[in-house]
């Protein structure tokens, strides 16, 4: 900065501030009056806003404002109004059987709409938005069901859950931890895991003794999964002959399952959701493509 001497600029006719940087002199140009007026108006508006609306946070709360406005309260009112609007229509869902809902286009559309919303809020975190599931969480789009895929089966599973701790009628299956509990030796676990892999067309390890694996299966697994490994929906035992698996069908996955067992959980939704919502969920899940 070369100097601080004020002078008049020849081109613009304005005085300078006296500041100069590398030969560039700063003009003393005032802000446009319209801009200043807008700026001052914004200040006044902000002060008024702080007074009438919630604005300043405190240690345990916040300033409520003269209007006492709350966007949360406004949303709550809108939700209550929506629930009241739906209640009349949903009342019909509670009066009829599941099969009747599927047969009535109006009730079906209502149940699908409510079921989809409830699914997104409650089921999607585990089963995914589209119900495709992931490892440990069933795919609801296929036709493979541990406990049955009819409307009634799905409704019962939703109501009472799987291994729920607060429902006496919950779905319960208890596969032994054959390796961890010492029921089978390590080599026996691997042998039967190889045999299970072959049931769905998988590859067994070189040198695998199929006869030995089949005998171990017959002695320990067939009582639940069936002699052919087709499964049993009455006890939640999966079909081992298809390529649809809940925890993976690689040999190491099967060894882990046989060794330590699996015990997935699903809440008993009857204790969390109203009966109409549970019905709607059952209809929606059944419609995803895998329902019987």
C-alpha positions as CSV (number, residue, x, y, z in Angstrom):
1,X,0.0,0.0,0.0
2,X,1.6,3.2,-1.2
3,X,-0.3,6.0,0.6
4,X,-3.5,7.3,2.3
5,X,-4.0,10.6,0.5
6,X,-7.6,11.2,-0.6
7,X,-8.1,12.5,-4.1
8,X,-10.7,12.8,-6.8
9,X,-10.9,10.1,-9.4
10,X,-10.7,11.7,-12.9
11,X,-12.9,9.1,-14.6
12,X,-15.7,8.6,-12.1
13,X,-15.6,11.9,-10.3
14,X,-15.7,10.1,-7.0
15,X,-13.2,10.6,-4.2
16,X,-10.9,7.8,-3.2
17,X,-10.5,6.4,0.3
18,X,-6.8,7.1,0.2
19,X,-6.0,3.4,0.0
20,X,-3.9,2.2,-2.9
21,X,-2.6,-1.3,-3.8
22,X,-0.1,-1.8,-6.6
23,X,-1.3,1.3,-8.3
24,X,-5.0,0.5,-7.9
25,X,-6.9,3.1,-5.9
26,X,-10.0,2.3,-3.9
27,X,-13.0,4.6,-4.7
28,X,-15.2,5.8,-1.8
29,X,-18.5,4.5,-3.4
30,X,-21.5,4.2,-1.0
31,X,-23.7,1.2,-1.1
32,X,-26.9,1.6,-3.2
33,X,-29.7,3.0,-1.1
34,X,-32.1,0.2,-2.2
35,X,-29.6,-2.4,-1.0
36,X,-29.3,-0.7,2.4
37,X,-33.1,-0.4,2.7
38,X,-33.4,-4.2,2.0
39,X,-30.6,-4.9,4.5
40,X,-32.3,-2.9,7.3
41,X,-35.7,-4.4,6.5
42,X,-34.1,-7.9,6.9
43,X,-32.8,-6.9,10.3
44,X,-36.2,-5.7,11.4
45,X,-37.8,-8.8,10.0
46,X,-35.4,-11.1,11.9
47,X,-36.1,-9.3,15.2
48,X,-39.9,-9.7,14.6
49,X,-39.4,-13.3,13.7
50,X,-37.4,-14.0,16.9
51,X,-40.3,-12.5,18.9
52,X,-43.2,-14.3,17.3
53,X,-41.7,-17.7,16.4
54,X,-39.6,-20.2,18.3
55,X,-36.0,-19.2,17.7
56,X,-33.4,-19.3,20.5
57,X,-32.2,-22.6,22.1
58,X,-31.9,-22.8,25.8
59,X,-30.3,-25.3,28.2
60,X,-33.4,-27.5,28.4
61,X,-35.8,-25.9,26.0
62,X,-36.1,-23.0,23.6
63,X,-38.0,-19.7,23.3
64,X,-41.6,-20.5,22.3
65,X,-42.4,-17.2,20.6
66,X,-45.6,-15.2,20.8
67,X,-47.4,-17.5,18.3
68,X,-46.3,-20.7,20.0
69,X,-45.9,-22.2,16.5
70,X,-44.3,-25.7,16.2
71,X,-43.8,-27.5,12.9
72,X,-43.8,-30.8,14.8
73,X,-47.2,-30.1,16.3
74,X,-48.5,-29.1,12.8
75,X,-47.3,-32.4,11.4
76,X,-48.9,-34.3,14.3
77,X,-52.2,-32.6,13.6
78,X,-52.0,-33.6,9.9
79,X,-51.1,-37.2,10.8
80,X,-54.1,-37.4,13.2
81,X,-56.4,-36.0,10.5
82,X,-55.0,-38.6,8.1
83,X,-55.6,-41.4,10.6
84,X,-59.1,-40.2,11.2
85,X,-59.8,-40.2,7.5
86,X,-58.3,-43.7,7.1
87,X,-60.1,-45.1,10.1
88,X,-63.5,-45.2,8.5
89,X,-62.2,-46.9,5.4
90,X,-59.9,-49.2,7.4
91,X,-62.8,-50.3,9.6
92,X,-64.0,-52.5,6.8
93,X,-60.7,-54.3,6.7
94,X,-61.0,-55.3,10.3
95,X,-64.5,-56.8,9.7
96,X,-63.6,-59.3,6.9
97,X,-61.5,-62.3,6.5
98,X,-58.2,-62.1,4.6
99,X,-59.5,-64.0,1.6
100,X,-62.4,-61.5,1.3
101,X,-59.9,-58.6,1.2
102,X,-58.1,-60.3,-1.7
103,X,-61.4,-60.8,-3.5
104,X,-62.6,-57.2,-3.1
105,X,-60.7,-54.7,-5.4
106,X,-61.5,-51.7,-3.2
107,X,-60.4,-53.4,0.1
108,X,-57.4,-54.9,-1.7
109,X,-56.2,-51.5,-2.9
110,X,-56.7,-50.1,0.6
111,X,-54.8,-53.0,2.3
112,X,-52.0,-52.8,-0.2
113,X,-51.6,-49.0,0.4
114,X,-51.6,-49.4,4.1
115,X,-49.4,-52.5,4.0
116,X,-46.8,-50.8,1.9
117,X,-46.6,-47.9,4.2
118,X,-46.4,-50.1,7.3
119,X,-43.8,-52.3,5.5
120,X,-41.6,-49.3,4.8
121,X,-41.8,-48.2,8.4
122,X,-41.4,-51.5,10.2
123,X,-40.1,-54.3,7.9
124,X,-37.8,-52.6,5.3
125,X,-34.8,-52.1,7.7
126,X,-34.4,-55.9,7.7
127,X,-36.1,-57.2,4.5
128,X,-35.2,-54.2,2.3
129,X,-37.5,-51.7,0.6
130,X,-38.6,-54.2,-2.0
131,X,-38.6,-57.2,0.3
132,X,-35.6,-58.8,-1.4
133,X,-34.0,-59.5,2.0
134,X,-30.3,-60.1,2.6
135,X,-28.1,-62.7,4.4
136,X,-30.0,-63.7,7.5
137,X,-33.2,-61.9,6.4
138,X,-35.7,-63.8,4.1
139,X,-36.4,-62.7,0.6
140,X,-40.2,-62.2,0.5
141,X,-40.3,-62.1,-3.3
142,X,-39.6,-65.8,-3.9
143,X,-41.7,-68.8,-3.3
144,X,-39.6,-70.3,-0.5
145,X,-41.1,-70.0,2.9
146,X,-39.9,-71.4,6.3
147,X,-43.4,-71.2,7.8
148,X,-45.6,-71.2,4.8
149,X,-46.6,-68.6,2.2
150,X,-50.4,-68.6,2.3
151,X,-52.2,-65.5,3.4
152,X,-53.1,-67.2,6.7
153,X,-49.5,-68.4,7.2
154,X,-48.0,-65.0,6.6
155,X,-50.6,-63.4,8.9
156,X,-49.8,-65.8,11.7
157,X,-46.1,-65.2,11.3
158,X,-46.5,-61.5,11.4
159,X,-48.8,-61.6,14.4
160,X,-46.7,-63.8,16.6
161,X,-43.2,-63.3,15.2
162,X,-40.3,-65.8,15.1
163,X,-38.7,-66.6,18.5
164,X,-40.4,-63.5,20.0
165,X,-39.8,-63.3,23.7
166,X,-43.2,-61.7,24.5
167,X,-45.6,-64.0,22.6
168,X,-46.5,-67.5,23.7
169,X,-47.6,-68.5,20.2
170,X,-44.5,-67.3,18.4
171,X,-42.9,-69.4,15.7
172,X,-40.1,-71.5,17.2
173,X,-37.6,-73.7,15.5
174,X,-34.5,-74.8,17.3
175,X,-31.7,-76.4,15.3
176,X,-29.0,-77.9,17.5
177,X,-25.5,-76.5,17.4
178,X,-24.1,-79.9,16.3
179,X,-20.5,-78.8,16.5
180,X,-20.5,-76.3,19.3
181,X,-22.4,-78.7,21.6
182,X,-20.3,-81.7,20.8
183,X,-23.2,-83.7,19.1
184,X,-21.0,-84.2,16.1
185,X,-17.2,-84.3,15.7
186,X,-15.6,-81.7,13.5
187,X,-15.0,-84.1,10.7
188,X,-18.6,-85.3,10.9
189,X,-19.8,-81.7,10.7
190,X,-17.8,-81.2,7.5
191,X,-19.0,-84.5,6.1
192,X,-22.7,-83.7,6.5
193,X,-22.1,-80.1,5.3
194,X,-20.7,-81.5,2.1
195,X,-23.7,-83.8,1.8
196,X,-26.1,-80.8,2.3
197,X,-24.2,-78.9,-0.4
198,X,-24.8,-81.6,-2.9
199,X,-28.6,-81.6,-2.2
200,X,-29.0,-78.3,-4.0
201,X,-26.5,-79.2,-6.8
202,X,-23.5,-77.7,-5.1
203,X,-19.9,-79.0,-5.3
204,X,-18.5,-81.2,-2.5
205,X,-14.9,-81.3,-1.5
206,X,-12.6,-83.8,-3.3
207,X,-12.6,-87.2,-1.6
208,X,-16.0,-86.6,0.0
209,X,-17.7,-89.8,1.2
210,X,-21.3,-89.3,0.2
211,X,-22.5,-92.4,1.9
212,X,-21.0,-91.3,5.2
213,X,-22.5,-87.8,4.9
214,X,-25.9,-89.2,4.0
215,X,-25.9,-91.4,7.1
216,X,-25.0,-88.5,9.4
217,X,-27.8,-86.5,7.7
218,X,-30.3,-89.4,8.2
219,X,-29.4,-89.8,11.8
220,X,-29.4,-86.1,12.8
221,X,-31.1,-83.9,10.3
222,X,-33.8,-85.9,8.5
223,X,-36.3,-85.7,11.4
224,X,-36.8,-82.0,10.7
225,X,-35.6,-81.5,7.1
226,X,-37.1,-84.8,5.8
227,X,-35.3,-87.8,4.3
228,X,-34.8,-86.0,1.0
229,X,-34.0,-82.6,2.6
230,X,-37.3,-81.0,1.3
231,X,-37.9,-79.3,4.6
232,X,-40.9,-79.0,6.9
233,X,-43.0,-75.8,7.2
234,X,-44.6,-77.1,10.4
235,X,-41.3,-76.7,12.3
236,X,-39.7,-74.0,10.2
237,X,-37.1,-76.4,8.7
238,X,-35.9,-75.0,5.3
239,X,-35.9,-76.9,2.0
240,X,-32.2,-77.9,1.4
241,X,-32.7,-79.1,-2.1
242,X,-33.2,-75.7,-3.8
243,X,-30.6,-72.9,-4.3
244,X,-32.5,-70.5,-2.0
245,X,-30.6,-70.1,1.3
246,X,-31.0,-67.8,4.2
247,X,-27.4,-67.8,5.4
248,X,-25.5,-68.7,2.2
249,X,-24.9,-72.0,0.4
250,X,-21.2,-72.1,0.2
251,X,-19.6,-74.9,2.1
252,X,-18.1,-72.7,4.8
253,X,-21.6,-71.1,5.3
254,X,-23.1,-74.6,5.7
255,X,-20.3,-75.7,8.1
256,X,-20.9,-72.6,10.2
257,X,-24.7,-73.3,10.3
258,X,-24.2,-76.9,11.3
259,X,-21.6,-76.1,13.9
260,X,-23.3,-73.2,15.7
261,X,-26.9,-73.2,14.4
262,X,-28.8,-70.1,13.5
263,X,-31.6,-68.3,15.4
264,X,-33.0,-65.3,13.7
265,X,-35.6,-63.2,15.4
266,X,-38.7,-61.3,14.2
267,X,-40.9,-59.3,16.5
268,X,-44.5,-60.3,17.2
269,X,-46.1,-57.4,15.4
270,X,-49.5,-57.9,17.1
271,X,-47.9,-56.4,20.1
272,X,-46.7,-53.3,18.2
273,X,-49.3,-52.7,15.5
274,X,-53.1,-52.7,15.4
275,X,-54.9,-55.7,13.9
276,X,-55.9,-53.8,10.7
277,X,-52.3,-52.9,10.0
278,X,-51.1,-56.4,10.6
279,X,-53.8,-57.7,8.2
280,X,-52.7,-55.1,5.6
281,X,-49.1,-56.1,6.0
282,X,-50.0,-59.7,5.4
283,X,-51.8,-58.8,2.2
284,X,-48.9,-56.6,1.0
285,X,-46.3,-59.3,1.7
286,X,-48.4,-61.9,0.0
287,X,-48.6,-59.7,-3.0
288,X,-44.8,-59.2,-3.4
289,X,-44.7,-62.3,-5.6
290,X,-43.8,-65.2,-3.3
291,X,-47.2,-65.8,-1.7
292,X,-48.9,-69.2,-2.2
